[in-house]
Each structure stands twice: as C-alpha cells, then as structure tokens.
Amino acid sequence: MSTLIRATCSDCGDVELGTHDLVVRLCEETESGTYVFRCPRCDVPVVRDADRPTIDLLVSSGCRLELWNTPAELLEPRPSGAPFTHDDLIDFHDLLGGPEWFGALLGANRPEA
C-alpha cells in the first residue's frame, strides 16, 4: 500500500498523490531540493522547493530520490569585460559579411605584440 501525500497544484489546489507519483531531487553540493509530480487532475508538471526535513520525510515514505550535481559551468568564474550589446551584434554581423571574417575572428583574442 502506498502512502498518501497531499501536495498543491497551482491550478487545481490540493491533490492527493502516492509515493510513486512524486520524485524528490536533491543537489549534492548545496543540499537544496525539490519534489516533482504531475498533477492527477490537470496533468501539468509541478515542481516545489523542499527543505531537508521535507526531503527526508518524503524519501522515508518511499518516494524516489534523484541526486544531482551542480553543472561545472555554473562554478566557473564569470567573464570579465563589458556586456555584449546590440551594437556588438551588428558589428559581428558586418564582420561575417566580409571575405576575411574567419581570420579576423581568430585574431580577435590574440594578444598584440
């Protein structure tokens, strides 16, 4: 017998789910978590934040746990320099229209001698 869990759909309000209807997701680095389910009334996917006690309760009740790691790209330092603007995009477009665009792109990041 599956434990009944009450959750809230943004459109339908409170709904009852079984432990097999919920997936708990936990980030291993930050221990932040969510639980995910598809509303049994409107069939819309619902994602809710969950604190550690809620995660522990849902997992101990029989909900499936998915562990995930922060993508390495999010841990990289932010690029320095000015933000890319519409003018930069227009300049790039003009560059691609010329015959030497590839050479110009290769030389763009080379240090000047």
Secondary structure, 3 states (H helix, E strand, C coil): CCCEEEEEECCCEEEEEEHHHEEEEEECCCCCEEEEEECCCCCCEEEEEECHHHHHHHHHCCCEEEEECCCHHHHCCCCCCCCCCHHHHHHHHHHHHCCCHHHHHHHCCCCCC
